[in-house]
Amino acid sequence: MAAGKSRGRATRLIHAGQVKGGRTVGPAVERGSTVILSSAAALYDEGSVTYGRAGLGVQNLLAEALSDLEGAHHVSLFPSGLAALTGAMLAVLKTGDEVLITDAVYKPTRRFCAHVLTRFGVTTRYFDPTTSPDALIAMAGPATRMIVLESPGSLSFEMQDVPAIAGLARARGLLTLMDNTWAAGFWFKPLAHGVDLSVQALTKYVGGHSDVFMGSVATADPVVGALLDQAIWDFGWSVSPDDAYQMLRGLRTLPVRLERHYASGLAVAGWVRDQPQVAEVLYPALPGARDHALWKRDYAGAAGLFSIVLRPVSTAAVHALLDALSVFRLGYSWGGFESLAINGDPQFSVRERAPSFAGPMVRLSVGLEDPEDLIADLARGLAAVAAA
Ligand SMILES: *Cc1c(COP(=O)(O)O)cnc(C)c1O
């Protein structure tokens, strides 16, 4: 649909991928493996869709809407966020290549590199997420092919200077891939800052209801787009039209949900920072927090996901905090309407250099509940820390 580029972000997302002249505001869901062809000639026509695995109407509309969101030439859909990350790497890497990856990367990405990429002769080196762009590029050797960024890291929230890294990498002929799930393709646009592959777990904020898996890879480069399509076809990845419908529906309310996550995130983070049991809040959007200047320069807003560092206490006290919560539920993942909490320290053991914080760390995903209730819940949790 010819939505003018001059329209606002919310209007664009609400109209993206809508079918002109349809009877309902959402598209019809075509469920099909088989596609009926109209003639014998069409059976072997390379230019027409002859099988449903590559996606039919709804998947195409979702990809179109995500292209508008990401400012992309091409968007590929994958069955999960992790599949999008691993699929993007498999689409462009070959034996002998080396990948430089932020040490703060989403943990399963690291597992894939260790278990799968190594078997195909692709090596991985991790860089400290606080490495300067110049020092990072200086790490690249003749075999280096790609740099994988995640900013902020979704547990410890270190930010990278993505525009600087992407610019230097491109000048050296290195590809950059960014896991941009935290910004949901909305608050930060990696492609506009020179990143080659912008990946997000749609499972999180785009889906928004913690009940559907999907991932996307966006690129501004038609050559990279063709490689992604080829990999999807060769590997046999597919996403269901019903899931694609849910993601398209999620996109309609993404801006209004994200505004609320951002506002509530700031309210809760600002309150919690001032509590005596808390040493630090790791939330780049919070004035005074680490990397706030970088966030302010590049981001239009923030996710509701951040971490709090407690003053030194026992693991039992951290468990007491989590077990005292009732509005925040305990669970992995984030980006849904419901608030969630986990303790993060057990995950730092996989890192080459674990971040050194003043005390134990708890990650919060601030959902869409009334922020006063979230604050009251945390007050109960922090009281349990004091009592433990
Ligand atoms: C959840 C998550 C993923 C993976 O998404 P799935 O759909 O669960 O596979 C990737 N990156 C980040 C930062 C995530 O939080």
The ligand as a MOL file (V3000), in Angstrom:
LIG
                    3D

  0  0  0     0  0            999 V3000
M  V30 BEGIN CTAB
M  V30 COUNTS 15 15 0 0 0
M  V30 BEGIN ATOM
M  V30 1 C 14.2380 -14.1380 22.9920 0
M  V30 2 C 15.3960 -13.5860 22.2860 0
M  V30 3 C 15.8350 -14.1550 21.0990 0
M  V30 4 C 15.2560 -15.4400 20.5550 0
M  V30 5 O 13.9190 -15.3820 20.2430 0
M  V30 6 P 13.0390 -16.7260 20.2080 0
M  V30 7 O 11.8740 -16.3530 19.3790 0
M  V30 8 O 12.7110 -17.0480 21.6310 0
M  V30 9 O 13.8800 -17.7860 19.5860 0
M  V30 10 C 16.8890 -13.5670 20.4530 0
M  V30 11 N 17.4990 -12.4670 20.9360 0
M  V30 12 C 17.1070 -11.8990 22.0810 0
M  V30 13 C 17.8200 -10.6890 22.5670 0
M  V30 14 C 16.0480 -12.4250 22.7960 0
M  V30 15 O 15.6800 -11.8820 23.9430 0
M  V30 END ATOM
M  V30 BEGIN BOND
M  V30 1 1 1 2
M  V30 2 1 2 3
M  V30 3 2 2 14
M  V30 4 1 3 4
M  V30 5 2 3 10
M  V30 6 1 4 5
M  V30 7 1 5 6
M  V30 8 2 6 7
M  V30 9 1 6 8
M  V30 10 1 6 9
M  V30 11 1 10 11
M  V30 12 2 11 12
M  V30 13 1 12 13
M  V30 14 1 12 14
M  V30 15 1 14 15
M  V30 END BOND
M  V30 END CTAB
M  END
